[in-house]
Amino acid sequence: MTKHEDTAIIQIDFEAINQAALVRLPDILSRWLPNGRREGSEWVAINPRRRDQRAGSFKINIETGRWCDFATGDKGGDPVSLAAYLAGVGQGEAARRVADMLGVSTDA
């Protein structure tokens, strides 16, 4: 690897990864948040990032991927941001993890 290759910025195709995740979002959510349940077009779950006792304030829209914890104000607009939030990692790392899980390319 040349020095130039080592420092090259890798572009991640977030849109393609998010689109692939949206197609399978109900299955993904049942894996990431197994104690949740579907209510209409939302997945309602206990937020694993805080000491929540009941489901209700943490919701993910299954059609759009938008999510919010209404108790804390934490929110995002797509499956990759949800993955980043749940795992406590950056957007790039979350995108790579989701892409690996789905078997899609990360390249833009």
N, C-alpha and C positions, 0 to 999 in steps of 0.2 A: 504494500500500500504506500503510495507516495504521500508526502506531507499534504499536498493539496486535497487528496482523497480523504485523508484523515480529518481535515477541518471542514470538509464540505457539509453544508446544511442539507439534511434530508427533509424533503417536503412530504408531509403526510396528507393523504386524501381523506380528511375528516368527513366530508360529505358522503363519499362512497361507503365508508365504514358505518356512519350513522344510518344511511339508507338500508344497508344490509341488516343492521341490528333492528331497525323498525319492523322489518318483515317478520322477524322472529321474537319480537319484544315480549309477548306474553310468556313464551317459554324461558327466555332469558331472565325475566323478573321472577318467575317461580324458582329459578336456580339461585339468583342473587338474594332474593327476599322470600325464602320458602314459607314463612309464616304469614305472608300477605294473602289477599284475596281480591278477586276481580269484582268491581262494582261499576257496572255500565262500561264506560270507556276508560276507567281508571283502575290502577292497581293500588290498593290501600294496604299499608304495611306498618310495622313497628320500625322506627328508624334505628338501625344497629349502631349508629354513631353516638347515640345518647341513651340515657336511662329512661326510656319510654316504657310504660306499662301496658298501654293499649294502642291498637292501631286506630288511625283516624286522622292524625295531623300530617302524616307523610304519604303523599300521593304522587303517582306517576301516570300521566296520560298515555295510554297504550297506543293511541293513533299518532301522536305527535312526538312523544318522547320527553315532553316538558315535565318537570318534576318540581316539587316544593315540599319543604317541611314547614307547615304553617305555624308551628310552635316556635321555630327559631328564625325563620326567614331565609334559610338556606334554600337555593333554587338553581335550576339550570334548564337549558333548552333542548337537550338531546341525550341520547343514550351514552355517548362518550363522557359527557360531563357528569352523568350519574355514576358511571363506572369510576371516574376519578374521585368523586366525592366519597363513594362507599369504600374504596380502597385506600384513600388518603394519599393519592399520587397525582402527578401532574397530568395535563391533558394529553401530552405526547405518549407517555407511558400507558395511560388508560386506552388510548386509541390502538396502540400496539397489542395490548392484551385482548381487547375486544376483537380486533382483526384476527389474531391467532385463534381465539375461541371459535370464530365463525368461518375460518379458513379463507379469508379474503386478503388481498394485497393492501399494504399500507401506503404504497407509492402513489404520489399525485401524478 
